[in-house]
Amino acid sequence: MLRSLFIGLSRNQAVRGWAERSPLGRRLAARFVAGLSVEEAVAACGRVNAQCIAVSLDSLGESVAAATEARAAAEIYRRLLDAIAMKGLRANVSLKLTQMGMDIDPDLAEEIVGEVVEHAARVGSFVRIDMEGSAYTEATIALTERLHARFPGSVGTVLQAYLYRTEADMERLLGRGIRIRLCKGAYKERPEVAFPRKADVDANYVKLMKQMTTSGVFCGIATHDGAIVEEMLRFVRERGVEKSAFEFQMLYGVRRDLQQRLVAEGFGVRVYVPFGTAWYPYFMRRLAERPANVVFLARNLLRS
């Protein structure tokens, strides 16, 4: 019930407008969002790196309505890539296709994202194309394949374990040597395209992560689920999987205790660090994914 509530709120423009203008809304979001500007995001990246944790920087935004907005979003990513290179940060970037103009014109989005990936290749970095709702899955995968052919090793994407099609998509991408971040999925999907039961999503996630980490292609295991992390650690020990074959990926402000434990045990950890003024939909999806975050925020609000 909470999941559906927060996903619904993520699409509510009236609540979004209030939250993004409200000091209270911004204070609540600060747990999961690293600030509003490139400078604040880069500073947060440095702090995370100091804990021996890598970063993926994400300038929040989606579903832009004009080509000028898409090009402005891309310029932010070029600034991020330059800052990463100049400061020697352990970081790369993540972006969404709808933020790059996909809903306006898929060719425009491909042109803009291609320019960002080319920039990343030039400075020795990497671009992760985030996955959105299932209506964008095939387009996202196909675009990633085309850009990987032009800039090998400089671009990858995300697959969502709750979709029925994901195992076939994983085999398709790994066969081309394309890096994948595996997550569970944070969008509301029809039962015709996605597993409706959490237990089935979890089981599919575990199956896919084991296949990915023994594929020979470096991958990201994106989860805060303690049981799944423990299963991964058991699998690594039993199969002798090299720690360099994968990294755990988590969200800024979520399960910091687990992040530090994994680092102490010698595993690679990367934290997804979002920033920007368009933080509201992202924040609502984080609450939808993990109800414990609601309790955490309520306790901190009562203390202040």
N, C-alpha and C positions, 0 to 999 in steps of 0.2 A: 504493500500500500504506500509506504513512504517513498519507494523508488518512483512509482507512477506520479505521486504528488510533486516531487522535485523536478522530474522531467517535464511535467506540465508547467511548473513555474519557470523553468528555463526558457520557455517559449512565450511567456507572458510579457508583452512589451510595456504595459503600464507599471508592473512591479519592477521590471528591469530599469525603467527610467528613474523610478524613485531610488532604487538601490544604488545605481551608479552615481547619483548626485548626493546621496546621503552620507554624512560622516560615519554614522553607525554601520551602514552597509559596507563601506570601505574598510572600517575597522575589523568587522567580522571576516572579510575576505582576505585580510592581510596574512592570515595563517597559511593560505594556499597560493597567494599571488605575491610576487616579489617586488611589486612597485608598479608605477605607471609609465616610467621612462626607460629608454635604452640604458642610460647611466645607472639607474637603480638596479636594473637586471644584471648588468655587467658586474656591479659591486656584489650583488648576491651570489653570482657565479664564483667570484673570487673567494667568498666566505665558504661556500660549499666545497670548492677545490681544496681549501685549507684543511678540510676533514678527510682528505684522500678520496673524495667522491667526484666523479665526472658529472657533466651537466649537459642537458639538451635545452636550449633556450627557445621559448615559444612566444612570439608577439601575438597576443590574443586577438581574435577577430574571425568572422566567418560571414558568408552570404553577403558580400559587398554588392552594391547596386550600380556602380559606375566603374568604368575602366580606370579613371583617375584614382579612385580609392584603391584598386588592386595594385596599381603601379606604386602608389605611396606605401602600401604594405610591403611590397618587394624591396623598396629602398631601405626600410627599417632592417630587413634581413641582410642586406649588403653591409649596412653599418655594423650589425652584430658580427658578421663574419670578419670584417676588418678589425674590430675590437678584439675578437678572439685571437686572431693572428698576431696583432700588435702586442698584446699583453701575455701571449703564450699560455692561454687558458686551456684547460682540459675540457673542451666543450664543442658541441656542434649545434645545429638548429633544427627545429621542427616547424612545419607550416601546413596549412589546410588549403585544399584546392579552391573551396568556395571563397576563401579570403583573397585568392589570386585571380578571381573572375570567372570561375567555372560556370556559374549560373548565368553569366552574361553571354559568354562565348567560349566553348571548350578550346578553340584554337588560341584565343587570347591567353587563357590560363596556361596552356602548354608553352607559349612563347615566354610568358613572364617567369614561370617556374624554371624553364630551361635557362634563362639568363641568371637566375639565382644559383642554380646548380653549377653552371659554368663558372660563376664567381667563386663558389666553394671549391671547385676543382683547382682553380688558379691559386688559391691561398692554402691549399692542402687540407680542406675541411670536408664536411659531410652534411647532406640535407636529408632529413627524414620527412617523407610526405605522409602526414597523418591520415588515418582513415576516418571517414564520417559515416553517415547512415548508409544502409545497404543500397540505396539508389545510386550511390557513387562508387560502389566497390569495384565493378569491372573497369570503369574509366580510370580510377586511381591506379589499379594494378597495371593496366595497359600503358598508361603514361609513364609509370615508373620503369617499365620494361624498355620503352623507347629512350628515355633519358639515360638509363644504365648502359644501353648500347653506345651512346655518345660519350658518356663520362663514367666509365667503369669504376666502381668503388666509391663514387662520390654521392650516390643516392640510394635510398632504400625506402621501405614503406612499413605499414602496420597491418596486421591481420587480427581479426576478432574471433575468439573461440566460440562465441555463441551462434555464429552463422554456420549453417549446414555445409556450405560450399568451401569452408576454410581449409579443410585438409587438402582438397584438390588445388586450391590456390597456393598453399604452402609448397607442395611438390613442384608446381609450375615455377614459382619464384626461386626456390632453392636450386632447381635445375639450371637456372641462368646465373647462379652465384650471387643473387640479390639478398642483401641483408634485411631481416625481418625483425620487427618488434611484435611480440605476441601479447595481446591483452585479452580481457574477457569481453569487453564491449559495453558502451555506456549510452547507447541510443535505444529508444523503444522500437522494437521490431515485431512484425507479424509472426505468428507461429508457423506460417508457411515457409519462412526463410530462416528462422532462428529457433534454437532450443528454448522453450518457455520455462523449463525447470532449471533452477540454479544447480542442482546436483548433476544434471546432464552437461551443463556448461563447464562445470568444474572438471568432470571426467574427460571431456573433450580437450580442455586446456592441458591437463596432465599428459594425455596421450600425445598431443601435438608438441609440447615443449620437449619431451624426450626425443621425438623424431628430429626436431630442429637442432638440438644440442649435439647430436651425433652425426649431423649432416656434413660437417666440414666447412660450413658457412657460419661465420660469426653472427650471433643473434642476441636479441634482448628478451629476457624473461620479465615481463612487466606485470608484477602482482604484489599486493600487500597481504595476501592470504597466507597466514602463518602455516596452515596445514600443507598448502601447495609448496611453499618454500622448503619445508621439512622433507617433503617427498622428493623435491629436486636434489636436496643435499644427500639423501639416501641413494638416489640414482647415480649421482656423481661418484660417490664412494664405491658403490657396487660395480659400476661399469668402468671405473677408472677414467672418467671424462676429465680432460684437462680444464683447469679453471680458466684458461685463456680462450676456451672455445665459446664462451658466452659471458654476458654480464646480467646482473639483476638490475631492473629499472623500476624506480618508484617515483612518486609525486612529491614535489616540494611541500614540506609541512606534514607529511603523512608517514607514520611508522619510523620516526627518526631512530628509535631504539633498535629496530631491526636493521636499518641501514648500517648503523655503527657496528652491530654484531657481525654482520657479513663482511664488512671491511676488515675487522679484527681477525676474521678467519681466513683472510687472503683472497676473497672473491671481489671481482670487479662490480662496482655499483655506480649507476648513473641516475641522477635525479632530474626530472622534467621540471624546469623552472619557467613558469608562465608569468607574463607581465603585460601591462597595457590598460587602457581605459575601458576596453570592451571585455571586462572580466566576468560579468554576471552569468552568462550561460555556462561558462566553464565551472564557476563556483557551484551552481545548482547541480551540475552533473556529478561533481565530487560528493556532494551530500547524498545524491541518489545512489551512488555506488557503495557508499559505506555509511550506514546509519550511525555508527559510533562517532562519526565526525560531528553529527548534530549534537550529541551529548557533550562532546568536548567543547564545542563553541558555546553552548548554553552555560556550562560551568564557568568558563572564562568570562562570559558576559556578566554573570552574577557577581564575580569577584571584583569587577572593575567599577 
